[in-house]
Amino acid sequence: MEFKSPTSRLARLFRVGRDNWKQRALEKQKKLRALEIKVRDLSASREYWKSRAISLLNKE
């Protein structure tokens, strides 16, 4: 592939594009990790309250 722009400009543009891509990927990873933790915590909470409700129903 042949580019008409100067090599130094292309290198800078490619570097900026790569850095932007890396930043977006890192932000997505952080958001995914936060959501995984939230799901884990909510699942544990739901199980706790479900078992508590069942045990109260069984006492009656």
PDBQT receptor file of N, H, CA, C and O in Angstrom, charges set to zero:
ATOM      1  N   MET A   1       0.852  -1.177   0.000  1.00  0.00    +0.000 N 
ATOM      2  CA  MET A   1       0.000   0.000   0.000  1.00  0.00    +0.000 C 
ATOM      3  C   MET A   1       0.895   1.237   0.000  1.00  0.00    +0.000 C 
ATOM      4  O   MET A   1       1.840   1.335   0.782  1.00  0.00    +0.000 OA
ATOM      5  N   GLU A   2       0.587   2.161  -0.874  1.00  0.00    +0.000 N 
ATOM      6  H   GLU A   2      -0.181   2.082  -1.509  1.00  0.00    +0.000 HD
ATOM      7  CA  GLU A   2       1.405   3.368  -1.014  1.00  0.00    +0.000 C 
ATOM      8  C   GLU A   2       0.626   4.581  -0.496  1.00  0.00    +0.000 C 
ATOM      9  O   GLU A   2      -0.496   4.842  -0.931  1.00  0.00    +0.000 OA
ATOM     10  N   PHE A   3       1.240   5.323   0.445  1.00  0.00    +0.000 N 
ATOM     11  H   PHE A   3       2.151   5.111   0.799  1.00  0.00    +0.000 HD
ATOM     12  CA  PHE A   3       0.632   6.531   0.993  1.00  0.00    +0.000 C 
ATOM     13  C   PHE A   3       1.297   7.758   0.384  1.00  0.00    +0.000 C 
ATOM     14  O   PHE A   3       2.495   7.745   0.102  1.00  0.00    +0.000 OA
ATOM     15  N   LYS A   4       0.515   8.826   0.180  1.00  0.00    +0.000 N 
ATOM     16  H   LYS A   4      -0.458   8.837   0.409  1.00  0.00    +0.000 HD
ATOM     17  CA  LYS A   4       1.056  10.054  -0.399  1.00  0.00    +0.000 C 
ATOM     18  C   LYS A   4       1.549  11.020   0.670  1.00  0.00    +0.000 C 
ATOM     19  O   LYS A   4       2.386  11.879   0.392  1.00  0.00    +0.000 OA
ATOM     20  N   SER A   5       1.036  10.884   1.893  1.00  0.00    +0.000 N 
ATOM     21  H   SER A   5       0.357  10.186   2.118  1.00  0.00    +0.000 HD
ATOM     22  CA  SER A   5       1.420  11.784   2.982  1.00  0.00    +0.000 C 
ATOM     23  C   SER A   5       2.831  11.466   3.467  1.00  0.00    +0.000 C 
ATOM     24  O   SER A   5       3.325  10.354   3.282  1.00  0.00    +0.000 OA
ATOM     25  N   PRO A   6       3.474  12.455   4.090  1.00  0.00    +0.000 N 
ATOM     26  CA  PRO A   6       4.820  12.221   4.636  1.00  0.00    +0.000 C 
ATOM     27  C   PRO A   6       4.791  11.134   5.722  1.00  0.00    +0.000 C 
ATOM     28  O   PRO A   6       3.814  10.994   6.458  1.00  0.00    +0.000 OA
ATOM     29  N   THR A   7       5.867  10.389   5.798  1.00  0.00    +0.000 N 
ATOM     30  H   THR A   7       6.661  10.503   5.200  1.00  0.00    +0.000 HD
ATOM     31  CA  THR A   7       5.965   9.278   6.742  1.00  0.00    +0.000 C 
ATOM     32  C   THR A   7       5.802   9.739   8.190  1.00  0.00    +0.000 C 
ATOM     33  O   THR A   7       5.177   9.048   8.995  1.00  0.00    +0.000 OA
ATOM     34  N   SER A   8       6.361  10.899   8.522  1.00  0.00    +0.000 N 
ATOM     35  H   SER A   8       6.869  11.460   7.868  1.00  0.00    +0.000 HD
ATOM     36  CA  SER A   8       6.273  11.375   9.909  1.00  0.00    +0.000 C 
ATOM     37  C   SER A   8       4.820  11.667  10.280  1.00  0.00    +0.000 C 
ATOM     38  O   SER A   8       4.397  11.371  11.398  1.00  0.00    +0.000 OA
ATOM     39  N   ARG A   9       4.054  12.243   9.355  1.00  0.00    +0.000 N 
ATOM     40  H   ARG A   9       4.397  12.483   8.447  1.00  0.00    +0.000 HD
ATOM     41  CA  ARG A   9       2.629  12.530   9.621  1.00  0.00    +0.000 C 
ATOM     42  C   ARG A   9       1.848  11.228   9.765  1.00  0.00    +0.000 C 
ATOM     43  O   ARG A   9       1.010  11.093  10.656  1.00  0.00    +0.000 OA
ATOM     44  N   LEU A  10       2.127  10.280   8.889  1.00  0.00    +0.000 N 
ATOM     45  H   LEU A  10       2.808  10.390   8.165  1.00  0.00    +0.000 HD
ATOM     46  CA  LEU A  10       1.440   8.990   8.973  1.00  0.00    +0.000 C 
ATOM     47  C   LEU A  10       1.745   8.292  10.292  1.00  0.00    +0.000 C 
ATOM     48  O   LEU A  10       0.853   7.728  10.925  1.00  0.00    +0.000 OA
ATOM     49  N   ALA A  11       3.005   8.333  10.702  1.00  0.00    +0.000 N 
ATOM     50  H   ALA A  11       3.730   8.791  10.188  1.00  0.00    +0.000 HD
ATOM     51  CA  ALA A  11       3.395   7.687  11.952  1.00  0.00    +0.000 C 
ATOM     52  C   ALA A  11       2.648   8.302  13.129  1.00  0.00    +0.000 C 
ATOM     53  O   ALA A  11       2.173   7.590  14.014  1.00  0.00    +0.000 OA
ATOM     54  N   ARG A  12       2.549   9.639  13.133  1.00  0.00    +0.000 N 
ATOM     55  H   ARG A  12       2.936  10.217  12.414  1.00  0.00    +0.000 HD
ATOM     56  CA  ARG A  12       1.836  10.320  14.215  1.00  0.00    +0.000 C 
ATOM     57  C   ARG A  12       0.350   9.950  14.197  1.00  0.00    +0.000 C 
ATOM     58  O   ARG A  12      -0.229   9.661  15.245  1.00  0.00    +0.000 OA
ATOM     59  N   LEU A  13      -0.261   9.956  13.025  1.00  0.00    +0.000 N 
ATOM     60  H   LEU A  13       0.210  10.191  12.174  1.00  0.00    +0.000 HD
ATOM     61  CA  LEU A  13      -1.685   9.611  12.921  1.00  0.00    +0.000 C 
ATOM     62  C   LEU A  13      -1.952   8.166  13.349  1.00  0.00    +0.000 C 
ATOM     63  O   LEU A  13      -2.925   7.888  14.050  1.00  0.00    +0.000 OA
ATOM     64  N   PHE A  14      -1.078   7.248  12.920  1.00  0.00    +0.000 N 
ATOM     65  H   PHE A  14      -0.288   7.473  12.350  1.00  0.00    +0.000 HD
ATOM     66  CA  PHE A  14      -1.249   5.847  13.313  1.00  0.00    +0.000 C 
ATOM     67  C   PHE A  14      -1.073   5.678  14.818  1.00  0.00    +0.000 C 
ATOM     68  O   PHE A  14      -1.797   4.911  15.451  1.00  0.00    +0.000 OA
ATOM     69  N   ARG A  15      -0.104   6.400  15.390  1.00  0.00    +0.000 N 
ATOM     70  H   ARG A  15       0.485   7.024  14.876  1.00  0.00    +0.000 HD
ATOM     71  CA  ARG A  15       0.142   6.312  16.830  1.00  0.00    +0.000 C 
ATOM     72  C   ARG A  15      -1.061   6.852  17.612  1.00  0.00    +0.000 C 
ATOM     73  O   ARG A  15      -1.484   6.252  18.600  1.00  0.00    +0.000 OA
ATOM     74  N   VAL A  16      -1.607   7.984  17.165  1.00  0.00    +0.000 N 
ATOM     75  H   VAL A  16      -1.263   8.472  16.362  1.00  0.00    +0.000 HD
ATOM     76  CA  VAL A  16      -2.780   8.566  17.829  1.00  0.00    +0.000 C 
ATOM     77  C   VAL A  16      -3.959   7.609  17.721  1.00  0.00    +0.000 C 
ATOM     78  O   VAL A  16      -4.682   7.402  18.696  1.00  0.00    +0.000 OA
ATOM     79  N   GLY A  17      -4.158   7.028  16.547  1.00  0.00    +0.000 N 
ATOM     80  H   GLY A  17      -3.571   7.196  15.755  1.00  0.00    +0.000 HD
ATOM     81  CA  GLY A  17      -5.249   6.070  16.359  1.00  0.00    +0.000 C 
ATOM     82  C   GLY A  17      -5.095   4.862  17.264  1.00  0.00    +0.000 C 
ATOM     83  O   GLY A  17      -6.067   4.400  17.861  1.00  0.00    +0.000 OA
ATOM     84  N   ARG A  18      -3.869   4.346  17.369  1.00  0.00    +0.000 N 
ATOM     85  H   ARG A  18      -3.079   4.721  16.885  1.00  0.00    +0.000 HD
ATOM     86  CA  ARG A  18      -3.610   3.205  18.245  1.00  0.00    +0.000 C 
ATOM     87  C   ARG A  18      -3.857   3.565  19.705  1.00  0.00    +0.000 C 
ATOM     88  O   ARG A  18      -4.461   2.790  20.446  1.00  0.00    +0.000 OA
ATOM     89  N   ASP A  19      -3.394   4.730  20.113  1.00  0.00    +0.000 N 
ATOM     90  H   ASP A  19      -2.903   5.360  19.511  1.00  0.00    +0.000 HD
ATOM     91  CA  ASP A  19      -3.579   5.153  21.499  1.00  0.00    +0.000 C 
ATOM     92  C   ASP A  19      -5.058   5.323  21.831  1.00  0.00    +0.000 C 
ATOM     93  O   ASP A  19      -5.504   4.938  22.912  1.00  0.00    +0.000 OA
ATOM     94  N   ASN A  20      -5.824   5.907  20.891  1.00  0.00    +0.000 N 
ATOM     95  H   ASN A  20      -5.462   6.220  20.014  1.00  0.00    +0.000 HD
ATOM     96  CA  ASN A  20      -7.268   6.056  21.113  1.00  0.00    +0.000 C 
ATOM     97  C   ASN A  20      -7.941   4.695  21.228  1.00  0.00    +0.000 C 
ATOM     98  O   ASN A  20      -8.811   4.492  22.074  1.00  0.00    +0.000 OA
ATOM     99  N   TRP A  21      -7.531   3.763  20.370  1.00  0.00    +0.000 N 
ATOM    100  H   TRP A  21      -6.823   3.928  19.682  1.00  0.00    +0.000 HD
ATOM    101  CA  TRP A  21      -8.100   2.419  20.410  1.00  0.00    +0.000 C 
ATOM    102  C   TRP A  21      -7.792   1.735  21.741  1.00  0.00    +0.000 C 
ATOM    103  O   TRP A  21      -8.660   1.106  22.346  1.00  0.00    +0.000 OA
ATOM    104  N   LYS A  22      -6.553   1.868  22.183  1.00  0.00    +0.000 N 
ATOM    105  H   LYS A  22      -5.847   2.380  21.691  1.00  0.00    +0.000 HD
ATOM    106  CA  LYS A  22      -6.163   1.253  23.452  1.00  0.00    +0.000 C 
ATOM    107  C   LYS A  22      -6.956   1.848  24.619  1.00  0.00    +0.000 C 
ATOM    108  O   LYS A  22      -7.385   1.126  25.518  1.00  0.00    +0.000 OA
ATOM    109  N   GLN A  23      -7.143   3.161  24.596  1.00  0.00    +0.000 N 
ATOM    110  H   GLN A  23      -6.794   3.748  23.866  1.00  0.00    +0.000 HD
ATOM    111  CA  GLN A  23      -7.881   3.831  25.668  1.00  0.00    +0.000 C 
ATOM    112  C   GLN A  23      -9.325   3.340  25.708  1.00  0.00    +0.000 C 
ATOM    113  O   GLN A  23      -9.852   3.036  26.778  1.00  0.00    +0.000 OA
ATOM    114  N   ARG A  24      -9.960   3.263  24.546  1.00  0.00    +0.000 N 
ATOM    115  H   ARG A  24      -9.531   3.509  23.676  1.00  0.00    +0.000 HD
ATOM    116  CA  ARG A  24     -11.341   2.763  24.490  1.00  0.00    +0.000 C 
ATOM    117  C   ARG A  24     -11.427   1.322  24.967  1.00  0.00    +0.000 C 
ATOM    118  O   ARG A  24     -12.365   0.958  25.676  1.00  0.00    +0.000 OA
ATOM    119  N   ALA A  25     -10.457   0.501  24.583  1.00  0.00    +0.000 N 
ATOM    120  H   ALA A  25      -9.695   0.797  24.007  1.00  0.00    +0.000 HD
ATOM    121  CA  ALA A  25     -10.449  -0.900  25.004  1.00  0.00    +0.000 C 
ATOM    122  C   ALA A  25     -10.302  -1.004  26.522  1.00  0.00    +0.000 C 
ATOM    123  O   ALA A  25     -10.976  -1.819  27.151  1.00  0.00    +0.000 OA
ATOM    124  N   LEU A  26      -9.428  -0.188  27.117  1.00  0.00    +0.000 N 
ATOM    125  H   LEU A  26      -8.880   0.474  26.605  1.00  0.00    +0.000 HD
ATOM    126  CA  LEU A  26      -9.249  -0.198  28.568  1.00  0.00    +0.000 C 
ATOM    127  C   LEU A  26     -10.530   0.213  29.291  1.00  0.00    +0.000 C 
ATOM    128  O   LEU A  26     -10.906  -0.393  30.294  1.00  0.00    +0.000 OA
ATOM    129  N   GLU A  27     -11.199   1.249  28.775  1.00  0.00    +0.000 N 
ATOM    130  H   GLU A  27     -10.894   1.742  27.961  1.00  0.00    +0.000 HD
ATOM    131  CA  GLU A  27     -12.445   1.710  29.392  1.00  0.00    +0.000 C 
ATOM    132  C   GLU A  27     -13.519   0.627  29.316  1.00  0.00    +0.000 C 
ATOM    133  O   GLU A  27     -14.277   0.431  30.266  1.00  0.00    +0.000 OA
ATOM    134  N   LYS A  28     -13.582  -0.071  28.192  1.00  0.00    +0.000 N 
ATOM    135  H   LYS A  28     -12.966   0.088  27.420  1.00  0.00    +0.000 HD
ATOM    136  CA  LYS A  28     -14.561  -1.154  28.049  1.00  0.00    +0.000 C 
ATOM    137  C   LYS A  28     -14.252  -2.292  29.012  1.00  0.00    +0.000 C 
ATOM    138  O   LYS A  28     -15.165  -2.873  29.599  1.00  0.00    +0.000 OA
ATOM    139  N   GLN A  29     -12.972  -2.615  29.179  1.00  0.00    +0.000 N 
ATOM    140  H   GLN A  29     -12.231  -2.142  28.702  1.00  0.00    +0.000 HD
ATOM    141  CA  GLN A  29     -12.587  -3.665  30.122  1.00  0.00    +0.000 C 
ATOM    142  C   GLN A  29     -12.972  -3.290  31.543  1.00  0.00    +0.000 C 
ATOM    143  O   GLN A  29     -13.478  -4.126  32.291  1.00  0.00    +0.000 OA
ATOM    144  N   LYS A  30     -12.737  -2.035  31.924  1.00  0.00    +0.000 N 
ATOM    145  H   LYS A  30     -12.326  -1.355  31.316  1.00  0.00    +0.000 HD
ATOM    146  CA  LYS A  30     -13.086  -1.585  33.273  1.00  0.00    +0.000 C 
ATOM    147  C   LYS A  30     -14.592  -1.646  33.494  1.00  0.00    +0.000 C 
ATOM    148  O   LYS A  30     -15.053  -2.073  34.552  1.00  0.00    +0.000 OA
ATOM    149  N   LYS A  31     -15.359  -1.216  32.488  1.00  0.00    +0.000 N 
ATOM    150  H   LYS A  31     -14.984  -0.869  31.629  1.00  0.00    +0.000 HD
ATOM    151  CA  LYS A  31     -16.815  -1.238  32.603  1.00  0.00    +0.000 C 
ATOM    152  C   LYS A  31     -17.318  -2.673  32.692  1.00  0.00    +0.000 C 
ATOM    153  O   LYS A  31     -18.208  -2.974  33.487  1.00  0.00    +0.000 OA
ATOM    154  N   LEU A  32     -16.746  -3.561  31.873  1.00  0.00    +0.000 N 
ATOM    155  H   LEU A  32     -16.023  -3.316  31.227  1.00  0.00    +0.000 HD
ATOM    156  CA  LEU A  32     -17.138  -4.967  31.911  1.00  0.00    +0.000 C 
ATOM    157  C   LEU A  32     -16.843  -5.569  33.278  1.00  0.00    +0.000 C 
ATOM    158  O   LEU A  32     -17.678  -6.281  33.834  1.00  0.00    +0.000 OA
ATOM    159  N   ARG A  33     -15.675  -5.292  33.817  1.00  0.00    +0.000 N 
ATOM    160  H   ARG A  33     -14.997  -4.713  33.364  1.00  0.00    +0.000 HD
ATOM    161  CA  ARG A  33     -15.296  -5.825  35.135  1.00  0.00    +0.000 C 
ATOM    162  C   ARG A  33     -16.253  -5.306  36.214  1.00  0.00    +0.000 C 
ATOM    163  O   ARG A  33     -16.678  -6.063  37.087  1.00  0.00    +0.000 OA
ATOM    164  N   ALA A  34     -16.591  -4.012  36.150  1.00  0.00    +0.000 N 
ATOM    165  H   ALA A  34     -16.246  -3.397  35.441  1.00  0.00    +0.000 HD
ATOM    166  CA  ALA A  34     -17.511  -3.442  37.132  1.00  0.00    +0.000 C 
ATOM    167  C   ALA A  34     -18.883  -4.105  37.032  1.00  0.00    +0.000 C 
ATOM    168  O   ALA A  34     -19.513  -4.387  38.051  1.00  0.00    +0.000 OA
ATOM    169  N   LEU A  35     -19.343  -4.350  35.813  1.00  0.00    +0.000 N 
ATOM    170  H   LEU A  35     -18.831  -4.121  34.985  1.00  0.00    +0.000 HD
ATOM    171  CA  LEU A  35     -20.643  -5.008  35.637  1.00  0.00    +0.000 C 
ATOM    172  C   LEU A  35     -20.615  -6.455  36.114  1.00  0.00    +0.000 C 
ATOM    173  O   LEU A  35     -21.595  -6.939  36.681  1.00  0.00    +0.000 OA
ATOM    174  N   GLU A  36     -19.496  -7.154  35.889  1.00  0.00    +0.000 N 
ATOM    175  H   GLU A  36     -18.700  -6.761  35.428  1.00  0.00    +0.000 HD
ATOM    176  CA  GLU A  36     -19.370  -8.530  36.385  1.00  0.00    +0.000 C 
ATOM    177  C   GLU A  36     -19.446  -8.560  37.908  1.00  0.00    +0.000 C 
ATOM    178  O   GLU A  36     -20.097  -9.433  38.483  1.00  0.00    +0.000 OA
ATOM    179  N   ILE A  37     -18.784  -7.612  38.558  1.00  0.00    +0.000 N 
ATOM    180  H   ILE A  37     -18.255  -6.903  38.091  1.00  0.00    +0.000 HD
ATOM    181  CA  ILE A  37     -18.813  -7.538  40.017  1.00  0.00    +0.000 C 
ATOM    182  C   ILE A  37     -20.226  -7.231  40.499  1.00  0.00    +0.000 C 
ATOM    183  O   ILE A  37     -20.691  -7.812  41.480  1.00  0.00    +0.000 OA
ATOM    184  N   LYS A  38     -20.907  -6.318  39.812  1.00  0.00    +0.000 N 
ATOM    185  H   LYS A  38     -20.529  -5.846  39.016  1.00  0.00    +0.000 HD
ATOM    186  CA  LYS A  38     -22.269  -5.957  40.195  1.00  0.00    +0.000 C 
ATOM    187  C   LYS A  38     -23.200  -7.160  40.073  1.00  0.00    +0.000 C 
ATOM    188  O   LYS A  38     -24.010  -7.413  40.964  1.00  0.00    +0.000 OA
ATOM    189  N   VAL A  39     -23.087  -7.896  38.980  1.00  0.00    +0.000 N 
ATOM    190  H   VAL A  39     -22.428  -7.691  38.256  1.00  0.00    +0.000 HD
ATOM    191  CA  VAL A  39     -23.917  -9.090  38.786  1.00  0.00    +0.000 C 
ATOM    192  C   VAL A  39     -23.624 -10.119  39.875  1.00  0.00    +0.000 C 
ATOM    193  O   VAL A  39     -24.541 -10.740  40.412  1.00  0.00    +0.000 OA
ATOM    194  N   ARG A  40     -22.359 -10.294  40.193  1.00  0.00    +0.000 N 
ATOM    195  H   ARG A  40     -21.614  -9.790  39.756  1.00  0.00    +0.000 HD
ATOM    196  CA  ARG A  40     -21.987 -11.245  41.239  1.00  0.00    +0.000 C 
ATOM    197  C   ARG A  40     -22.616 -10.857  42.569  1.00  0.00    +0.000 C 
ATOM    198  O   ARG A  40     -23.190 -11.695  43.265  1.00  0.00    +0.000 OA
ATOM    199  N   ASP A  41     -22.503  -9.582  42.914  1.00  0.00    +0.000 N 
ATOM    200  H   ASP A  41     -22.037  -8.901  42.349  1.00  0.00    +0.000 HD
ATOM    201  CA  ASP A  41     -23.047  -9.107  44.189  1.00  0.00    +0.000 C 
ATOM    202  C   ASP A  41     -24.562  -9.195  44.223  1.00  0.00    +0.000 C 
ATOM    203  O   ASP A  41     -25.137  -9.596  45.235  1.00  0.00    +0.000 OA
ATOM    204  N   LEU A  42     -25.217  -8.825  43.126  1.00  0.00    +0.000 N 
ATOM    205  H   LEU A  42     -24.750  -8.499  42.304  1.00  0.00    +0.000 HD
ATOM    206  CA  LEU A  42     -26.677  -8.885  43.088  1.00  0.00    +0.000 C 
ATOM    207  C   LEU A  42     -27.176 -10.326  43.131  1.00  0.00    +0.000 C 
ATOM    208  O   LEU A  42     -28.208 -10.610  43.739  1.00  0.00    +0.000 OA
ATOM    209  N   SER A  43     -26.451 -11.227  42.493  1.00  0.00    +0.000 N 
ATOM    210  H   SER A  43     -25.612 -10.997  41.999  1.00  0.00    +0.000 HD
ATOM    211  CA  SER A  43     -26.832 -12.640  42.530  1.00  0.00    +0.000 C 
ATOM    212  C   SER A  43     -26.730 -13.188  43.954  1.00  0.00    +0.000 C 
ATOM    213  O   SER A  43     -27.604 -13.922  44.413  1.00  0.00    +0.000 OA
ATOM    214  N   ALA A  44     -25.661 -12.824  44.636  1.00  0.00    +0.000 N 
ATOM    215  H   ALA A  44     -24.950 -12.227  44.263  1.00  0.00    +0.000 HD
ATOM    216  CA  ALA A  44     -25.485 -13.278  46.018  1.00  0.00    +0.000 C 
ATOM    217  C   ALA A  44     -26.584 -12.706  46.908  1.00  0.00    +0.000 C 
ATOM    218  O   ALA A  44     -27.125 -13.409  47.762  1.00  0.00    +0.000 OA
ATOM    219  N   SER A  45     -26.912 -11.436  46.710  1.00  0.00    +0.000 N 
ATOM    220  H   SER A  45     -26.472 -10.865  46.016  1.00  0.00    +0.000 HD
ATOM    221  CA  SER A  45     -27.961 -10.793  47.497  1.00  0.00    +0.000 C 
ATOM    222  C   SER A  45     -29.306 -11.456  47.231  1.00  0.00    +0.000 C 
ATOM    223  O   SER A  45     -30.079 -11.710  48.154  1.00  0.00    +0.000 OA
ATOM    224  N   ARG A  46     -29.572 -11.729  45.971  1.00  0.00    +0.000 N 
ATOM    225  H   ARG A  46     -28.944 -11.523  45.221  1.00  0.00    +0.000 HD
ATOM    226  CA  ARG A  46     -30.842 -12.366  45.619  1.00  0.00    +0.000 C 
ATOM    227  C   ARG A  46     -30.955 -13.746  46.250  1.00  0.00    +0.000 C 
ATOM    228  O   ARG A  46     -32.013 -14.110  46.764  1.00  0.00    +0.000 OA
ATOM    229  N   GLU A  47     -29.886 -14.507  46.215  1.00  0.00    +0.000 N 
ATOM    230  H   GLU A  47     -29.026 -14.212  45.797  1.00  0.00    +0.000 HD
ATOM    231  CA  GLU A  47     -29.885 -15.835  46.836  1.00  0.00    +0.000 C 
ATOM    232  C   GLU A  47     -30.116 -15.734  48.347  1.00  0.00    +0.000 C 
ATOM    233  O   GLU A  47     -30.857 -16.531  48.922  1.00  0.00    +0.000 OA
ATOM    234  N   TYR A  48     -29.478 -14.750  48.981  1.00  0.00    +0.000 N 
ATOM    235  H   TYR A  48     -28.877 -14.102  48.514  1.00  0.00    +0.000 HD
ATOM    236  CA  TYR A  48     -29.638 -14.558  50.416  1.00  0.00    +0.000 C 
ATOM    237  C   TYR A  48     -31.100 -14.282  50.756  1.00  0.00    +0.000 C 
ATOM    238  O   TYR A  48     -31.678 -14.929  51.630  1.00  0.00    +0.000 OA
ATOM    239  N   TRP A  49     -31.696 -13.307  50.049  1.00  0.00    +0.000 N 
ATOM    240  H   TRP A  49     -31.227 -12.782  49.339  1.00  0.00    +0.000 HD
ATOM    241  CA  TRP A  49     -33.077 -12.941  50.364  1.00  0.00    +0.000 C 
ATOM    242  C   TRP A  49     -34.052 -14.038  49.975  1.00  0.00    +0.000 C 
ATOM    243  O   TRP A  49     -35.079 -14.212  50.630  1.00  0.00    +0.000 OA
ATOM    244  N   LYS A  50     -33.749 -14.770  48.933  1.00  0.00    +0.000 N 
ATOM    245  H   LYS A  50     -32.915 -14.628  48.401  1.00  0.00    +0.000 HD
ATOM    246  CA  LYS A  50     -34.606 -15.884  48.523  1.00  0.00    +0.000 C 
ATOM    247  C   LYS A  50     -34.599 -16.969  49.595  1.00  0.00    +0.000 C 
ATOM    248  O   LYS A  50     -35.654 -17.482  49.967  1.00  0.00    +0.000 OA
ATOM    249  N   SER A  51     -33.420 -17.318  50.089  1.00  0.00    +0.000 N 
ATOM    250  H   SER A  51     -32.563 -16.900  49.787  1.00  0.00    +0.000 HD
ATOM    251  CA  SER A  51     -33.336 -18.352  51.122  1.00  0.00    +0.000 C 
ATOM    252  C   SER A  51     -33.993 -17.876  52.413  1.00  0.00    +0.000 C 
ATOM    253  O   SER A  51     -34.609 -18.665  53.129  1.00  0.00    +0.000 OA
ATOM    254  N   ARG A  52     -33.862 -16.604  52.705  1.00  0.00    +0.000 N 
ATOM    255  H   ARG A  52     -33.362 -15.962  52.123  1.00  0.00    +0.000 HD
ATOM    256  CA  ARG A  52     -34.487 -16.054  53.906  1.00  0.00    +0.000 C 
ATOM    257  C   ARG A  52     -36.017 -16.100  53.795  1.00  0.00    +0.000 C 
ATOM    258  O   ARG A  52     -36.705 -16.457  54.752  1.00  0.00    +0.000 OA
ATOM    259  N   ALA A  53     -36.532 -15.741  52.634  1.00  0.00    +0.000 N 
ATOM    260  H   ALA A  53     -35.974 -15.451  51.857  1.00  0.00    +0.000 HD
ATOM    261  CA  ALA A  53     -37.977 -15.775  52.428  1.00  0.00    +0.000 C 
ATOM    262  C   ALA A  53     -38.504 -17.206  52.485  1.00  0.00    +0.000 C 
ATOM    263  O   ALA A  53     -39.561 -17.454  53.064  1.00  0.00    +0.000 OA
ATOM    264  N   ILE A  54     -37.784 -18.134  51.898  1.00  0.00    +0.000 N 
ATOM    265  H   ILE A  54     -36.925 -17.932  51.427  1.00  0.00    +0.000 HD
ATOM    266  CA  ILE A  54     -38.212 -19.542  51.922  1.00  0.00    +0.000 C 
ATOM    267  C   ILE A  54     -38.206 -20.069  53.338  1.00  0.00    +0.000 C 
ATOM    268  O   ILE A  54     -39.120 -20.791  53.736  1.00  0.00    +0.000 OA
ATOM    269  N   SER A  55     -37.179 -19.715  54.113  1.00  0.00    +0.000 N 
ATOM    270  H   SER A  55     -36.437 -19.128  53.790  1.00  0.00    +0.000 HD
ATOM    271  CA  SER A  55     -37.113 -20.217  55.482  1.00  0.00    +0.000 C 
ATOM    272  C   SER A  55     -38.258 -19.625  56.319  1.00  0.00    +0.000 C 
ATOM    273  O   SER A  55     -38.792 -20.306  57.195  1.00  0.00    +0.000 OA
ATOM    274  N   LEU A  56     -38.636 -18.381  56.061  1.00  0.00    +0.000 N 
ATOM    275  H   LEU A  56     -38.203 -17.828  55.350  1.00  0.00    +0.000 HD
ATOM    276  CA  LEU A  56     -39.756 -17.784  56.786  1.00  0.00    +0.000 C 
ATOM    277  C   LEU A  56     -41.083 -18.427  56.393  1.00  0.00    +0.000 C 
ATOM    278  O   LEU A  56     -41.970 -18.592  57.231  1.00  0.00    +0.000 OA
ATOM    279  N   LEU A  57     -41.214 -18.783  55.136  1.00  0.00    +0.000 N 
ATOM    280  H   LEU A  57     -40.493 -18.649  54.456  1.00  0.00    +0.000 HD
ATOM    281  CA  LEU A  57     -42.435 -19.464  54.678  1.00  0.00    +0.000 C 
ATOM    282  C   LEU A  57     -42.536 -20.865  55.273  1.00  0.00    +0.000 C 
ATOM    283  O   LEU A  57     -43.628 -21.339  55.587  1.00  0.00    +0.000 OA
ATOM    284  N   ASN A  58     -41.403 -21.514  55.424  1.00  0.00    +0.000 N 
ATOM    285  H   ASN A  58     -40.515 -21.129  55.170  1.00  0.00    +0.000 HD
ATOM    286  CA  ASN A  58     -41.404 -22.883  55.977  1.00  0.00    +0.000 C 
ATOM    287  C   ASN A  58     -41.703 -22.893  57.469  1.00  0.00    +0.000 C 
ATOM    288  O   ASN A  58     -42.166 -23.908  57.988  1.00  0.00    +0.000 OA
ATOM    289  N   LYS A  59     -41.449 -21.781  58.180  1.00  0.00    +0.000 N 
ATOM    290  H   LYS A  59     -41.072 -20.956  57.757  1.00  0.00    +0.000 HD
ATOM    291  CA  LYS A  59     -41.723 -21.716  59.615  1.00  0.00    +0.000 C 
ATOM    292  C   LYS A  59     -43.213 -21.625  59.900  1.00  0.00    +0.000 C 
ATOM    293  O   LYS A  59     -43.672 -22.015  60.974  1.00  0.00    +0.000 OA
ATOM    294  N   GLU A  60     -43.968 -21.111  58.937  1.00  0.00    +0.000 N 
ATOM    295  H   GLU A  60     -43.596 -20.795  58.064  1.00  0.00    +0.000 HD
ATOM    296  CA  GLU A  60     -45.416 -20.940  59.150  1.00  0.00    +0.000 C 
ATOM    297  C   GLU A  60     -46.157 -22.214  59.088  1.00  0.00    +0.000 C 
ATOM    298  O   GLU A  60     -47.377 -22.227  59.249  1.00  0.00    +0.000 OA
TER     299      GLU A  60
